[in-house]
């Protein structure tokens, strides 16, 4: 692929040798090449135990940085300037009429430089501020040179949210609603923030929280193509649940009056669903087992103490199954007691079995054209 200055690369050398009998032997050697004598780490400042990639439009966001050497030690800058660039991604759409009247949509991505700044760090850690001007997908790109002028580059993607109208790639002419979460896994008590990328500028939506049944449902109003929903994570959602959005559009333009023209303005249904993973930590019980002696002789009694705790607190009235078995027999048949958490809360036991469908997709185009507009014939009066 394209070589990008400031990134880490692995270079591999391949060598093959063939003798006179066409017998061949080969070997390879790889080497990791660091771009500079330091690496740059970035994350948004937060008071929580995690940081989200969602920010509000127009909000001053503090970005923390850290400089480390390739072996993970602190890197002390000496007059090195840090270049900070903030790009906004925009998608330009153009539609072309293809074979048999099919409409082909072409999307072109543009990266627009929204702001840039120079920072002179005086320590291996620090912070700076950025602010997004619009709603959409952004790229934060930061680079710094080491003492020999070599460049190291770090960048990550985040989303600026609000009620503005944004064209998302492949979404503005489709019937799907894209849902993006701010974390890969949540704990009970967390708030899941879900960004909605919708083709609709505004509308009513049915929001459902479901799995083997519908836990909750409600009708919500959303304005703009980008907004954020907040879903409190409950214990009954362990280990996984699904958030679904359903909406519709009314006719947005008059039907075509020429034969063969596509009816792009007819009503449509829209659907999107997202899998949310919840940590099983709330269901886990920590067991501590201790005995009165390390070794016992045949015929002796062994005394064991079992302590059950959850979140560091004792858990009274816990049902515990205690087994005393011959280890040698179990090893012969390779038997291992299954982990009840992995068995009962395996995500594969709760698969997604829901698809979105709307009868509006089967609407027949209204017939408004005249007979004279049909193909064939040479008499316009018939």
Protein Blocks (a to p, Z undefined) as FASTA:
>chain_A
ZZdehiacddddddddddfkopacdddddddddfbfbdcddddddfbfbdcfbdcehiac
ddddddddfkopacddehiacddddddddddddddddehhiacdddddddddfbdcdddd
fbfbdcdddddfbgcddddddddddfkopacddddddddddjbdcddehklmccbdcddd
fbfbdcehiacddddddfbfbdcddddddffbcfbdcddddedjbdcddddddfklpcbd
cdddddddddfbdcdfbehiacfkbccdddddddddddfklmpccdddddfbfbdcehia
cdddddddeehiacehiacddddddfklmmmnopacddfklmmmgfklmccfbdcddfkl
mpccddfbdfklpggdjbfkZZ
